[in-house]
């Protein structure tokens, strides 16, 4: 249960929590997009068992 006196937040608290949400969301989105674009870039090959797999090229 929350304390009824904590139900009303100041503008500063709301702003702080909103900024935290936006920054955290931005970081998560960036990571997900980077991973997805990297997966699209990797070539697919068929393994001996007939399953498609990504091949990570050696630098």
C-alpha positions as CSV (number, residue, x, y, z in Angstrom):
1,X,0.0,0.0,0.0
2,X,1.1,3.5,-0.7
3,X,0.9,6.2,1.9
4,X,-1.8,8.7,0.9
5,X,0.5,11.6,1.6
6,X,2.8,10.3,-1.1
7,X,0.0,10.2,-3.7
8,X,0.6,13.8,-4.8
9,X,4.0,14.3,-6.4
10,X,5.7,17.6,-7.0
11,X,6.5,18.9,-10.4
12,X,10.2,18.2,-9.8
13,X,9.5,14.5,-8.9
14,X,7.3,14.1,-12.0
15,X,9.9,15.7,-14.2
16,X,12.7,13.6,-12.7
17,X,10.8,10.3,-13.2
18,X,9.8,11.2,-16.7
19,X,13.4,12.0,-17.7
20,X,14.5,8.7,-16.1
21,X,11.9,6.8,-18.2
22,X,12.9,8.6,-21.4
23,X,16.6,8.1,-20.9
24,X,16.2,4.4,-19.9
25,X,13.8,3.9,-22.8
26,X,16.2,5.6,-25.2
27,X,19.1,3.4,-24.1
28,X,17.1,0.2,-24.4
29,X,15.8,1.1,-27.9
30,X,19.3,1.9,-29.1
31,X,20.6,-1.5,-27.9
32,X,17.7,-3.4,-29.5
33,X,18.1,-1.6,-32.8
34,X,21.9,-2.1,-32.9
35,X,21.4,-5.8,-32.2
36,X,18.6,-6.2,-34.8
37,X,20.6,-4.3,-37.5
38,X,23.6,-6.5,-36.8
39,X,21.5,-9.6,-37.2
40,X,20.2,-8.4,-40.6
41,X,23.8,-7.8,-41.7
42,X,25.1,-11.2,-40.9
43,X,25.1,-13.8,-43.7
44,X,22.9,-16.9,-43.4
45,X,24.3,-20.3,-44.2
46,X,22.7,-23.8,-44.1
47,X,24.4,-26.1,-41.6
48,X,24.8,-29.8,-42.2
49,X,21.6,-30.4,-40.3
50,X,19.6,-28.1,-42.6
51,X,19.1,-25.3,-40.1
52,X,19.9,-21.7,-41.2
53,X,22.5,-20.1,-39.0
54,X,24.2,-16.7,-38.9
55,X,27.9,-16.7,-39.6
56,X,30.0,-14.2,-37.7
57,X,32.9,-13.2,-39.9
58,X,36.3,-13.0,-38.3
59,X,37.8,-9.5,-38.5
